[in-house]
Amino acid sequence: MNKNIALNEYLDISPEVEHALATNCPVVALESTIISHGMPYPRNRETALKVEQCIRENGAVPATIAIIEGRIKVGLSHDEIEFLAKERHLVSKVSRRDLPFVIAAGKHGATTVASTMIIAQMAGIAVFATGGIGGVHRGAERSFDISADLQELAMTNVAVVCAGAKSILDLGLTVEYLETHGVPLVGYQTEKLPAFFCRSSQFPVSVRLDDPQQIAQAMKVKWHSGLKGGIVIANPIPEPFAMPEERINRAIEQAVHEAENQGIVGKESTPFLLARVTEITGGESLQANIELVFNNAKLAAEIALAYQEINKTQ
């Protein structure tokens, strides 16, 4: 078992996940902000449970991560998922800077991409599935609003399977940030960065890889050669659920304008924007969000299985 597990007195790993890690079975980490801040109840609970089931069906063990009463939980019970789903915004949204304070105060916290990566590495989990990563926000040249997810990707050894960066962001500046900080942006069966609700954008990925085994091999080479930092695996939303670019862009522009007028900034901006886009699109964007998460969970399980096989045989 990873030595960091024994050293961390704040970490609780579920029996299922602990057994998987001890027996070298593939494990996929999952965030919890998508439960508390990403979707309304009960769709958030239903989606969280279905994502876990999708990972199991594809040969890996799910490890949903959160903070419950000041304890870091790696692998949640159904009751804990239900709690996060019902409490929603009453649960703190927790990134790197927030972790020690939420834990010290014995509070509840839903983990972002950044904090999920930190805890996944702490527990010895190499693959993490989410919807979309955070990035450079529109208007960042004035606000300097850049998600902590990007800095975490530059220094934490976890592969993040996503549908690209959330399309409410400045995708061009997000790609530039990742390149500057040496974070590989892998396009899964694509040469263009997926734009969350849309399958493509005008921005190229750094490398295209077409199967989980290729990705797993690149992960092994990167980390075993001492090159620290994460890998972004950009997985386009399935064609039947992709949204027309013009329509989603109109909705995003309206939501961004409303956020600016209401002074909504920082970590509250993403939940607000996603919720408003859902309202403006009549719920279509929410269904797209759910489907892309399922798609990412499936690919993450396949990569975790391939990575476990490579490390076992080489």
Backbone bond lengths (Angstrom), bond angles and torsions (degrees), N, CA, C in turn:
res aa  C-N    CA-C-N  psi(-1)  N-CA   C-N-CA  omega(-1)  CA-C   N-CA-C  phi
1 M - - - 1.471 - - 1.527 109.13 -
2 N 1.337 116.62 147.06 1.456 121.26 179.89 1.523 110.73 -56.22
3 K 1.334 115.68 131.68 1.466 119.79 -175.53 1.517 112.58 -63.20
4 N 1.365 117.65 -24.77 1.448 119.90 -179.84 1.521 112.23 -64.79
5 I 1.356 116.70 -26.81 1.458 120.17 -179.35 1.523 110.71 -62.69
6 A 1.305 116.13 -48.90 1.462 120.28 -177.56 1.522 111.75 -66.28
7 L 1.340 116.77 -29.31 1.455 120.51 -176.09 1.520 112.70 -80.42
8 N 1.338 118.42 -19.90 1.447 119.56 -174.47 1.518 111.23 -94.99
9 E 1.317 115.33 109.44 1.460 120.81 -175.54 1.523 113.25 -77.58
10 Y 1.335 117.10 -6.78 1.460 120.25 -177.61 1.528 112.50 -101.52
11 L 1.319 117.05 3.42 1.456 122.19 -170.11 1.531 111.68 -103.80
12 D 1.334 115.81 127.42 1.467 122.25 173.59 1.531 108.10 -117.58
13 I 1.329 116.68 121.41 1.460 121.31 178.96 1.525 108.27 -108.89
14 S 1.319 117.01 131.60 1.462 120.53 -178.35 1.526 109.99 -63.59
15 P 1.328 117.58 153.36 1.474 120.05 179.85 1.532 112.49 -55.89
16 E 1.330 117.71 -39.67 1.471 120.58 -179.48 1.528 111.17 -62.57
17 V 1.323 116.40 -46.68 1.471 120.44 -178.74 1.520 110.37 -70.36
18 E 1.318 116.67 -41.09 1.467 120.23 179.80 1.530 110.82 -60.18
19 H 1.321 116.97 -43.09 1.467 120.75 178.81 1.524 110.30 -64.03
20 A 1.339 117.01 -41.81 1.466 120.38 179.51 1.522 111.00 -62.08
21 L 1.320 117.40 -44.00 1.461 120.84 -179.93 1.528 111.37 -66.11
22 A 1.329 116.00 -39.83 1.463 120.29 -178.21 1.522 112.23 -69.00
23 T 1.331 117.06 -26.98 1.468 121.28 -177.41 1.530 112.30 -106.11
24 N 1.342 115.75 13.49 1.473 121.93 177.33 1.524 113.18 59.06
25 C 1.318 116.13 38.30 1.460 120.80 172.98 1.530 109.00 -89.33
26 P 1.326 118.45 149.62 1.468 120.31 -178.81 1.526 111.94 -66.68
27 V 1.323 115.75 137.71 1.464 122.78 -179.75 1.529 108.26 -129.56
28 V 1.318 117.00 141.40 1.460 122.41 176.52 1.521 109.08 -121.27
29 A 1.323 116.46 123.97 1.461 121.33 177.20 1.524 110.17 -79.51
30 L 1.342 115.74 149.34 1.458 122.81 177.09 1.524 108.77 -133.93
31 E 1.309 116.59 142.58 1.462 120.54 178.43 1.529 110.48 -82.21
32 S 1.331 116.20 170.35 1.468 119.54 178.70 1.528 113.39 -120.05
33 T 1.329 118.67 -8.15 1.467 119.24 175.47 1.518 110.94 -62.04
34 I 1.327 116.75 -33.34 1.463 119.90 178.28 1.528 111.00 -61.94
35 I 1.334 117.20 -26.26 1.467 121.26 177.78 1.530 110.12 -78.05
36 S 1.329 116.13 -51.20 1.466 120.13 -172.21 1.526 113.70 -82.96
37 H 1.339 117.26 -32.01 1.458 120.02 -173.63 1.528 114.18 -121.36
38 G 1.327 117.75 -6.70 1.450 119.47 -171.89 1.509 115.93 -99.14
39 M 1.346 118.13 -23.60 1.464 121.22 -174.85 1.522 109.98 -146.51
40 P 1.328 117.03 155.11 1.472 120.29 176.15 1.524 111.57 -75.64
41 Y 1.336 115.76 158.40 1.466 122.12 174.32 1.530 108.39 -79.50
42 P 1.329 120.62 139.94 1.465 128.26 3.74 1.530 114.69 -96.66
43 R 1.354 116.92 8.09 1.461 119.13 -179.38 1.525 110.87 -59.77
44 N 1.329 116.69 -33.72 1.473 120.02 -179.06 1.526 111.21 -65.18
45 R 1.339 116.52 -43.01 1.470 119.91 178.74 1.525 110.83 -66.33
46 E 1.320 115.71 -47.15 1.467 120.30 -179.22 1.522 111.21 -59.69
47 T 1.327 116.23 -43.14 1.463 120.35 -179.24 1.520 111.00 -65.80
48 A 1.337 117.18 -43.87 1.467 120.95 -179.63 1.521 111.16 -58.58
49 L 1.327 116.51 -43.83 1.467 119.99 -179.06 1.527 111.37 -70.03
50 K 1.329 117.08 -37.94 1.465 120.36 179.02 1.530 111.67 -68.49
51 V 1.328 116.76 -35.64 1.467 120.09 176.87 1.526 110.02 -63.41
52 E 1.320 116.44 -44.09 1.464 119.62 176.91 1.527 110.67 -60.35
53 Q 1.324 116.82 -42.94 1.463 120.20 179.59 1.523 111.62 -64.38
54 C 1.320 116.52 -38.10 1.472 121.35 177.90 1.525 110.86 -60.57
55 I 1.320 116.65 -41.31 1.467 120.74 179.04 1.522 110.42 -65.18
56 R 1.326 116.67 -43.00 1.471 120.12 178.32 1.531 110.85 -62.29
57 E 1.325 116.60 -42.61 1.463 120.61 -178.22 1.527 112.24 -64.54
58 N 1.326 116.47 -20.95 1.463 120.83 -179.23 1.525 112.83 -106.19
59 G 1.345 115.72 21.58 1.452 120.73 166.59 1.506 118.06 91.73
60 A 1.343 117.92 11.75 1.466 120.14 -179.98 1.529 110.12 -128.07
61 V 1.317 114.92 172.27 1.465 121.91 179.68 1.526 108.79 -107.21
62 P 1.344 119.14 127.15 1.466 121.06 178.58 1.521 111.74 -78.78
63 A 1.331 115.40 145.34 1.466 120.91 176.87 1.530 107.90 -135.12
64 T 1.328 116.35 85.33 1.457 120.07 175.86 1.527 108.43 -72.69
65 I 1.323 115.83 135.77 1.475 121.76 -170.51 1.533 110.18 -116.40
66 A 1.340 116.71 137.34 1.463 122.29 177.71 1.526 108.85 -161.06
67 I 1.316 115.67 175.43 1.470 122.45 172.27 1.526 106.95 -112.14
68 I 1.324 116.81 121.91 1.466 122.13 178.96 1.525 108.33 -123.16
69 E 1.328 116.11 117.50 1.472 122.63 -178.59 1.524 111.42 49.60
70 G 1.314 116.08 44.73 1.461 121.42 175.69 1.515 114.86 78.49
71 R 1.315 118.51 6.25 1.459 122.07 178.71 1.527 109.69 -109.01
72 I 1.333 115.98 134.05 1.456 120.46 174.86 1.524 108.15 -75.97
73 K 1.317 116.14 120.41 1.464 121.32 -177.79 1.534 109.36 -108.74
74 V 1.326 115.30 124.41 1.455 121.35 174.76 1.529 106.80 -113.77
75 G 1.312 115.46 99.65 1.459 121.18 -171.27 1.517 108.69 100.82
76 L 1.334 116.96 108.66 1.457 121.36 -176.95 1.526 111.24 -103.94
77 S 1.318 115.23 149.49 1.465 120.64 171.84 1.525 108.85 -77.77
78 H 1.328 116.89 166.48 1.466 120.49 176.70 1.523 110.35 -62.07
79 D 1.325 117.54 -36.16 1.466 120.74 179.09 1.525 110.95 -65.22
80 E 1.332 117.02 -38.50 1.467 120.32 179.41 1.525 111.10 -68.95
81 I 1.322 117.18 -38.36 1.469 120.27 175.51 1.519 110.25 -64.70
82 E 1.326 116.96 -41.97 1.463 121.74 177.22 1.527 110.39 -60.05
83 F 1.322 117.10 -42.13 1.466 121.49 179.43 1.527 110.89 -60.65
84 L 1.316 117.31 -49.64 1.470 121.07 -179.84 1.526 110.62 -62.16
85 A 1.331 116.03 -39.58 1.460 120.54 -178.06 1.528 111.75 -65.52
86 K 1.328 117.15 -39.90 1.463 120.93 -178.64 1.535 112.46 -77.30
87 E 1.323 116.39 -39.39 1.465 120.05 -176.32 1.530 112.09 -74.31
88 R 1.325 116.36 -30.30 1.459 124.56 175.93 1.532 112.11 46.32
89 H 1.336 118.36 -115.03 1.468 120.62 -171.17 1.524 113.28 -71.87
90 L 1.331 118.00 -7.87 1.464 120.03 173.85 1.530 110.70 -73.83
91 V 1.323 116.90 -16.64 1.465 122.24 175.05 1.524 108.13 -88.31
92 S 1.324 116.72 132.82 1.463 120.70 -177.52 1.524 111.07 -67.04
93 K 1.314 116.07 141.58 1.454 122.03 172.03 1.525 107.13 -85.84
94 V 1.336 116.91 118.72 1.461 121.31 -166.63 1.531 111.46 -115.86
95 S 1.333 115.10 117.87 1.458 121.33 171.99 1.532 108.50 -109.66
96 R 1.327 117.30 -169.78 1.473 120.98 -176.42 1.522 112.19 -52.43
97 R 1.326 116.97 -49.27 1.474 119.93 -174.02 1.515 112.49 -64.61
98 D 1.361 116.91 -26.81 1.458 121.29 -173.02 1.522 113.73 -87.45
99 L 1.343 117.32 -21.53 1.468 121.09 -171.57 1.530 113.87 -52.14
100 P 1.348 119.88 -52.69 1.470 117.81 -174.74 1.519 113.63 -63.75
101 F 1.326 117.07 -31.46 1.462 120.27 -175.66 1.531 111.58 -77.80
102 V 1.324 116.63 -39.35 1.465 119.97 177.42 1.529 109.99 -67.29
103 I 1.328 116.78 -40.40 1.467 120.75 178.39 1.528 110.61 -66.80
104 A 1.335 117.08 -46.72 1.469 120.86 -177.79 1.525 111.87 -62.21
105 A 1.339 116.68 -33.47 1.470 120.65 -178.35 1.522 112.76 -86.12
106 G 1.343 117.25 -3.41 1.458 120.50 179.91 1.513 113.49 68.55
107 K 1.340 116.45 30.42 1.463 120.86 -176.33 1.529 111.50 -95.61
108 H 1.327 114.39 179.59 1.461 121.59 176.86 1.519 109.18 -98.49
109 G 1.317 116.75 145.43 1.454 120.22 178.82 1.516 111.88 -148.16
110 A 1.325 115.14 140.38 1.461 121.85 173.51 1.517 108.07 -100.86
111 T 1.304 117.04 130.00 1.461 121.03 -171.86 1.529 111.82 -86.22
112 T 1.333 114.56 138.37 1.460 122.79 173.51 1.528 109.14 -82.30
113 V 1.326 116.06 -177.33 1.468 120.35 174.68 1.523 109.84 -57.53
114 A 1.338 117.26 -46.59 1.467 120.83 -176.34 1.523 111.87 -61.55
115 S 1.325 117.59 -51.23 1.465 119.28 -176.61 1.527 111.67 -71.84
116 T 1.326 117.40 -30.26 1.466 119.34 175.05 1.518 110.44 -64.70
117 M 1.330 117.38 -40.05 1.466 120.92 176.42 1.522 111.38 -60.77
118 I 1.313 116.39 -44.75 1.469 121.20 -179.53 1.527 110.12 -58.55
119 I 1.328 115.85 -48.33 1.467 120.54 -176.18 1.523 110.85 -71.98
120 A 1.327 117.22 -36.35 1.465 119.87 177.17 1.531 110.34 -60.65
121 Q 1.331 117.12 -46.02 1.464 119.76 178.12 1.525 110.87 -63.77
122 M 1.314 116.57 -39.46 1.460 121.79 177.48 1.527 111.17 -56.67
123 A 1.338 115.63 -39.24 1.461 120.97 -177.31 1.521 113.35 -87.38
124 G 1.328 117.39 -9.19 1.459 120.99 -179.62 1.522 113.62 87.99
125 I 1.341 117.01 29.21 1.468 122.43 178.83 1.528 108.47 -104.13
126 A 1.334 117.15 127.56 1.462 121.48 -171.78 1.520 114.17 -97.03
127 V 1.342 118.28 -17.09 1.460 120.92 -173.73 1.529 109.83 -126.07
128 F 1.321 115.22 138.61 1.459 122.49 -174.71 1.532 108.10 -137.59
129 A 1.325 117.19 130.71 1.458 122.28 177.58 1.521 110.34 -109.27
130 T 1.321 116.12 134.90 1.454 121.14 177.80 1.520 108.43 -144.56
131 G 1.347 116.24 -176.38 1.452 119.78 176.39 1.512 110.74 -80.06
132 G 1.332 115.23 -69.51 1.462 121.33 176.09 1.506 109.69 -143.51
133 I 1.322 116.64 150.06 1.462 119.72 177.69 1.523 109.83 -78.88
134 G 1.341 115.62 158.56 1.453 120.61 169.65 1.516 109.64 -74.11
135 G 1.319 116.04 174.57 1.458 118.31 -178.52 1.513 111.83 -168.01
136 V 1.311 115.55 -152.88 1.459 121.63 178.12 1.528 107.90 -83.49
137 H 1.331 116.57 123.67 1.455 120.33 -177.24 1.527 111.57 -77.36
138 R 1.297 115.43 153.35 1.454 120.05 174.96 1.525 109.05 -60.43
139 G 1.331 115.76 134.85 1.462 120.53 -177.19 1.515 113.20 82.46
140 A 1.329 117.78 13.81 1.471 120.68 -177.57 1.523 112.75 -64.24
141 E 1.350 116.94 -20.49 1.469 119.01 176.85 1.529 111.00 -64.86
142 R 1.343 116.95 -18.05 1.469 121.42 176.03 1.533 111.36 -104.13
143 S 1.323 116.74 -39.08 1.463 120.46 -171.96 1.527 114.28 -97.01
144 F 1.340 117.67 -18.93 1.472 123.15 -171.95 1.533 111.56 57.79
145 D 1.319 116.79 29.04 1.464 121.59 -178.61 1.528 109.07 -82.69
146 I 1.324 115.40 99.22 1.463 122.81 -179.03 1.523 107.58 -127.63
147 S 1.315 116.54 127.61 1.463 121.02 -177.26 1.522 111.72 -62.69
148 A 1.336 114.69 141.08 1.471 120.31 174.75 1.520 111.83 -64.81
149 D 1.336 117.18 -15.88 1.460 120.11 177.74 1.525 111.32 -56.44
150 L 1.333 116.49 -38.38 1.462 120.10 -174.55 1.523 111.58 -68.34
151 Q 1.319 117.13 -41.59 1.465 119.89 177.73 1.521 110.53 -65.84
152 E 1.339 116.23 -37.45 1.460 119.25 179.58 1.522 110.63 -64.91
153 L 1.319 116.46 -39.80 1.461 120.57 178.04 1.518 111.74 -61.26
154 A 1.326 116.73 -28.23 1.459 120.49 -179.10 1.521 113.00 -76.03
155 M 1.342 117.67 -14.62 1.473 117.25 -173.63 1.528 115.33 -135.57
156 T 1.319 119.79 -6.17 1.458 121.50 -175.26 1.526 110.30 -114.01
157 N 1.331 115.71 128.71 1.467 121.69 -170.93 1.526 112.60 -82.14
158 V 1.320 115.59 75.09 1.461 122.01 176.78 1.527 108.16 -139.68
159 A 1.328 116.69 137.09 1.456 121.95 175.15 1.525 108.59 -88.84
160 V 1.328 116.55 125.74 1.459 122.01 -174.66 1.529 109.33 -110.72
161 V 1.333 115.46 114.97 1.458 121.08 178.18 1.528 107.87 -92.68
162 C 1.323 116.43 123.03 1.460 121.39 -174.50 1.523 109.36 -148.42
163 A 1.337 115.77 173.13 1.467 120.39 174.94 1.521 109.30 -96.05
164 G 1.327 116.15 40.72 1.455 121.80 -175.48 1.517 110.37 84.12
165 A 1.321 116.02 -164.63 1.460 121.23 175.33 1.528 108.68 -84.39
166 K 1.332 116.14 150.59 1.460 120.16 179.11 1.530 109.46 -57.61
167 S 1.316 117.04 134.23 1.459 120.87 -172.56 1.523 113.26 -73.23
168 I 1.334 117.80 -3.82 1.461 120.87 172.01 1.527 110.96 -74.89
169 L 1.345 117.16 -5.97 1.459 122.88 -175.21 1.519 111.50 -96.99
170 D 1.337 115.71 174.77 1.460 122.17 171.05 1.527 106.70 -86.66
171 L 1.315 116.93 99.11 1.459 120.65 -173.40 1.525 111.95 -66.22
172 G 1.319 117.31 -38.47 1.459 120.23 -179.59 1.513 112.31 -61.30
173 L 1.332 117.46 -47.11 1.465 120.79 179.76 1.524 111.21 -69.20
174 T 1.328 116.66 -31.88 1.466 119.80 176.71 1.520 110.74 -64.18
175 V 1.333 116.92 -43.83 1.469 121.31 177.35 1.524 110.21 -62.04
176 E 1.320 117.13 -42.25 1.473 120.90 179.60 1.529 111.25 -62.75
177 Y 1.336 116.61 -40.74 1.467 120.39 179.32 1.519 110.48 -62.69
178 L 1.324 116.90 -46.36 1.463 120.68 179.94 1.526 110.68 -60.76
179 E 1.318 116.68 -42.64 1.462 120.09 179.51 1.526 111.17 -63.53
180 T 1.327 116.96 -44.95 1.470 121.43 -179.24 1.518 111.70 -59.27
181 H 1.327 116.41 -36.67 1.463 121.12 -176.73 1.528 113.10 -95.68
182 G 1.326 116.72 11.78 1.461 120.54 172.10 1.508 115.38 71.42
183 V 1.349 116.93 25.28 1.464 120.05 179.83 1.532 108.98 -90.79
184 P 1.337 119.09 118.19 1.458 120.51 178.47 1.530 110.91 -64.52
185 L 1.321 116.03 133.03 1.457 122.43 176.45 1.519 106.74 -111.87
186 V 1.328 115.20 97.30 1.460 122.44 -175.10 1.525 109.34 -90.61
187 G 1.318 116.80 125.91 1.453 121.02 172.80 1.521 109.26 -92.27
188 Y 1.332 116.94 119.24 1.464 119.67 178.57 1.521 108.70 -81.85
189 Q 1.322 115.60 107.60 1.463 123.51 -178.35 1.529 112.32 58.47
190 T 1.333 116.19 30.22 1.463 121.21 177.18 1.523 110.42 -151.65
191 E 1.318 116.04 151.29 1.465 121.37 177.20 1.525 111.76 -104.55
192 K 1.328 117.39 -2.29 1.457 122.45 179.26 1.524 109.79 -118.96
193 L 1.327 115.62 145.60 1.463 120.33 179.10 1.519 110.29 -65.53
194 P 1.338 117.97 122.60 1.467 119.18 172.04 1.529 109.92 -62.78
195 A 1.318 115.74 148.61 1.466 120.63 -178.32 1.523 110.78 -112.76
196 F 1.330 115.38 50.64 1.463 123.29 174.55 1.525 111.36 63.09
197 F 1.327 119.06 -87.81 1.459 121.09 -179.71 1.533 112.38 -73.12
198 C 1.316 116.56 -19.49 1.461 122.55 -178.48 1.531 109.20 -113.24
199 R 1.322 116.64 151.22 1.457 120.98 -174.63 1.527 113.51 -75.44
200 S 1.318 117.71 -17.80 1.454 119.20 -173.30 1.522 110.69 -149.92
201 S 1.321 115.22 167.62 1.461 122.78 173.29 1.529 107.19 -145.04
202 Q 1.311 116.76 -176.94 1.459 120.13 178.95 1.525 112.73 -82.13
203 F 1.343 117.41 -3.23 1.455 120.32 -171.53 1.530 111.78 -100.01
204 P 1.337 117.78 130.86 1.467 120.13 -178.47 1.529 112.14 -78.11
205 V 1.321 115.84 151.35 1.461 120.98 169.87 1.526 108.28 -82.10
206 S 1.333 117.33 170.26 1.465 119.65 -179.93 1.519 112.22 -81.55
207 V 1.344 116.96 -26.67 1.463 120.66 177.91 1.527 108.72 -158.36
208 R 1.319 116.08 144.07 1.456 121.14 174.26 1.518 109.20 -102.35
209 L 1.345 116.01 130.93 1.457 121.83 173.49 1.518 107.90 -129.09
210 D 1.339 116.41 141.19 1.454 120.02 -168.18 1.516 116.05 -109.54
211 D 1.342 118.40 -1.65 1.461 118.59 176.28 1.520 110.47 -150.28
212 P 1.342 116.84 157.71 1.472 120.76 -176.74 1.523 113.36 -60.62
213 Q 1.325 117.71 -31.42 1.464 120.53 -179.22 1.526 111.25 -65.14
214 Q 1.337 117.21 -40.11 1.466 120.72 177.08 1.528 110.57 -62.67
215 I 1.311 115.70 -42.19 1.465 119.96 -179.95 1.520 110.37 -65.13
216 A 1.319 117.12 -44.97 1.464 121.55 -179.64 1.529 110.75 -61.54
217 Q 1.320 117.04 -39.95 1.459 120.26 179.11 1.527 110.88 -64.83
218 A 1.329 117.11 -40.48 1.462 120.73 178.02 1.526 111.03 -64.88
219 M 1.335 117.39 -39.18 1.465 121.44 176.37 1.523 110.23 -58.54
220 K 1.331 115.55 -48.24 1.462 120.25 -178.45 1.530 111.46 -60.47
221 V 1.330 115.90 -46.91 1.466 119.70 -178.67 1.525 110.73 -62.95
222 K 1.318 117.17 -44.81 1.473 121.10 -178.39 1.522 111.29 -58.67
223 W 1.315 116.48 -53.13 1.464 119.33 -173.46 1.516 112.92 -78.45
224 H 1.326 117.42 -35.21 1.462 119.51 -179.76 1.526 112.00 -73.16
225 S 1.320 116.46 -19.01 1.466 119.21 176.66 1.523 111.97 -90.85
226 G 1.330 116.87 2.11 1.462 120.96 175.65 1.511 115.00 90.36
227 L 1.324 117.94 8.25 1.472 120.91 177.78 1.529 108.71 -84.62
228 K 1.317 115.29 105.84 1.462 120.30 -175.42 1.521 111.25 -78.57
229 G 1.314 114.76 159.20 1.455 121.15 175.97 1.517 112.66 114.14
230 G 1.317 114.77 165.00 1.447 120.86 -176.13 1.515 113.50 -85.49
231 I 1.315 114.38 -179.79 1.461 123.43 176.11 1.527 107.04 -132.43
232 V 1.320 116.76 131.12 1.456 120.91 174.08 1.525 108.28 -95.01
233 I 1.321 116.79 124.04 1.468 122.16 176.85 1.519 106.61 -110.77
234 A 1.326 115.76 104.25 1.456 122.29 -174.02 1.527 109.75 -90.20
235 N 1.317 115.32 114.60 1.465 123.43 -171.61 1.530 109.04 -115.91
236 P 1.331 119.40 108.87 1.471 120.58 -175.09 1.525 113.15 -59.97
237 I 1.315 115.95 142.86 1.457 121.99 174.19 1.528 108.76 -56.91
238 P 1.334 119.06 140.97 1.468 120.02 178.10 1.535 112.07 -56.59
239 E 1.297 115.83 141.70 1.465 122.61 -174.42 1.529 113.91 -49.88
240 P 1.348 119.70 -44.91 1.475 118.79 -176.49 1.528 114.14 -62.77
241 F 1.338 117.64 -19.76 1.466 120.68 -174.96 1.523 113.08 -109.23
242 A 1.336 117.03 -2.30 1.466 120.54 179.24 1.522 109.81 -68.26
243 M 1.335 116.24 147.86 1.459 121.48 -178.97 1.524 110.59 -104.39
244 P 1.330 117.80 149.65 1.468 120.46 176.81 1.529 110.88 -59.94
245 E 1.320 115.84 132.33 1.467 120.49 -174.45 1.525 112.07 -58.87
246 E 1.325 117.22 -42.68 1.458 120.54 -176.85 1.531 110.93 -63.51
247 R 1.332 116.06 -41.18 1.464 119.60 -178.05 1.524 111.38 -67.84
248 I 1.323 117.05 -46.15 1.463 119.08 -177.93 1.520 111.11 -67.85
249 N 1.327 117.36 -34.48 1.467 120.10 178.43 1.524 111.56 -65.63
250 R 1.337 116.97 -38.89 1.473 119.62 176.66 1.526 110.94 -62.11
251 A 1.324 116.10 -42.48 1.466 120.34 179.42 1.527 111.23 -64.63
252 I 1.318 115.85 -41.70 1.473 120.03 -179.87 1.522 110.74 -65.44
253 E 1.319 116.76 -44.18 1.468 119.80 -179.77 1.531 111.23 -61.24
254 Q 1.320 116.84 -40.27 1.463 119.69 177.05 1.526 111.15 -64.36
255 A 1.350 116.76 -43.74 1.469 120.59 -179.74 1.520 111.69 -64.99
256 V 1.328 117.01 -40.89 1.471 120.97 178.67 1.523 110.36 -62.98
257 H 1.327 116.64 -42.65 1.466 121.22 178.41 1.534 110.67 -60.76
258 E 1.321 116.71 -43.28 1.464 120.54 179.24 1.528 111.40 -65.02
259 A 1.336 116.84 -40.04 1.462 120.28 178.92 1.530 110.95 -62.64
260 E 1.326 116.02 -42.33 1.471 120.16 178.70 1.528 110.78 -62.41
261 N 1.326 116.68 -43.33 1.463 120.70 -178.95 1.521 112.30 -65.71
262 Q 1.346 115.88 -31.15 1.464 120.30 -178.74 1.530 113.04 -92.74
263 G 1.344 116.63 0.12 1.465 120.73 178.45 1.516 113.77 68.72
264 I 1.329 117.36 29.28 1.468 121.26 -179.90 1.518 108.72 -87.63
265 V 1.325 116.43 116.76 1.470 121.68 -175.75 1.531 109.21 -137.54
266 G 1.346 115.59 175.97 1.463 121.21 174.35 1.505 112.43 67.10
267 K 1.331 115.42 -147.19 1.456 119.73 -172.03 1.530 113.45 -70.52
268 E 1.337 117.70 -11.67 1.464 120.47 176.75 1.530 112.11 -84.26
269 S 1.334 117.18 -13.39 1.466 119.11 -173.46 1.526 112.10 -69.93
270 T 1.333 117.79 -43.17 1.468 119.33 -176.88 1.529 112.26 -62.96
271 P 1.355 120.27 -49.58 1.472 118.56 176.75 1.523 112.82 -57.88
272 F 1.333 117.04 -39.67 1.470 120.27 179.58 1.519 110.79 -63.28
273 L 1.326 116.50 -48.55 1.465 120.59 -176.97 1.528 111.61 -63.27
274 L 1.340 116.86 -44.00 1.465 119.50 179.74 1.528 111.34 -64.01
275 A 1.338 116.39 -39.56 1.466 120.00 178.91 1.524 111.29 -65.42
276 R 1.332 116.97 -42.09 1.463 120.17 -179.68 1.527 111.13 -68.25
277 V 1.328 116.71 -39.36 1.467 119.25 177.60 1.524 110.00 -62.14
278 T 1.336 116.69 -39.07 1.468 120.39 176.47 1.526 110.75 -60.37
279 E 1.329 116.70 -44.10 1.462 120.52 179.86 1.522 111.31 -65.55
280 I 1.326 116.69 -44.02 1.459 121.26 -177.15 1.525 111.58 -65.70
281 T 1.329 116.59 -34.77 1.478 120.48 -179.36 1.520 112.66 -90.29
282 G 1.322 117.10 8.29 1.455 120.31 178.65 1.513 113.73 65.32
283 G 1.327 117.17 30.61 1.460 121.94 177.32 1.518 114.13 89.70
284 E 1.330 117.87 -6.55 1.465 120.27 -177.37 1.529 111.27 -65.07
285 S 1.325 117.03 -38.26 1.458 119.65 -178.99 1.527 111.32 -68.54
286 L 1.339 117.43 -30.76 1.471 120.00 177.31 1.520 110.57 -65.28
287 Q 1.332 116.80 -44.34 1.460 119.33 178.58 1.524 110.88 -63.43
288 A 1.331 116.78 -38.99 1.471 120.53 176.73 1.520 110.34 -62.25
289 N 1.338 116.20 -41.88 1.463 121.66 178.77 1.522 110.84 -59.34
290 I 1.326 116.58 -45.21 1.466 121.18 -179.63 1.522 110.98 -63.04
291 E 1.322 117.01 -45.24 1.463 120.60 -177.40 1.527 112.10 -66.13
292 L 1.326 117.15 -37.23 1.465 117.97 179.56 1.529 111.47 -70.54
293 V 1.325 117.26 -30.06 1.468 119.78 175.93 1.526 110.11 -65.83
294 F 1.343 116.79 -43.85 1.469 119.64 176.61 1.531 110.76 -58.82
295 N 1.320 116.09 -44.18 1.469 121.78 -179.77 1.529 111.21 -61.28
296 N 1.323 116.24 -40.54 1.466 120.45 179.29 1.526 111.61 -70.19
297 A 1.320 116.67 -37.00 1.466 120.51 178.77 1.522 110.80 -62.73
298 K 1.316 116.28 -42.33 1.470 120.51 179.23 1.523 110.86 -61.68
299 L 1.330 116.97 -48.86 1.467 120.34 179.97 1.528 110.76 -64.01
300 A 1.327 117.79 -40.54 1.465 120.95 179.47 1.522 111.27 -60.44
301 A 1.325 116.97 -41.41 1.467 120.32 178.19 1.523 110.50 -63.49
302 E 1.319 117.05 -41.11 1.467 120.67 178.91 1.524 111.33 -64.83
303 I 1.332 117.08 -39.79 1.464 120.74 178.51 1.522 110.34 -68.24
304 A 1.334 117.40 -43.27 1.467 120.78 179.33 1.522 110.93 -60.38
305 L 1.328 116.34 -40.56 1.463 120.58 178.40 1.528 110.62 -65.57
306 A 1.334 116.85 -43.50 1.472 120.78 179.20 1.522 111.17 -64.85
307 Y 1.338 116.61 -39.26 1.460 121.20 -179.70 1.519 110.94 -66.61
308 Q 1.330 116.67 -40.05 1.455 121.06 177.75 1.541 110.22 -64.67
309 E 1.318 117.26 -40.70 1.469 121.44 179.83 1.524 110.94 -65.72
310 I 1.331 117.37 -42.68 1.463 120.64 179.34 1.516 111.26 -62.75
311 N 1.317 116.93 -44.05 1.465 119.72 -179.17 1.527 111.88 -69.74
312 K 1.316 116.95 -24.70 1.475 120.37 -179.49 1.524 110.89 -79.26
313 T 1.338 116.71 -33.74 1.470 119.92 -172.31 1.516 114.09 -97.92
314 Q 1.340 117.80 -15.86 1.469 119.62 -175.93 1.521 112.03 -109.06
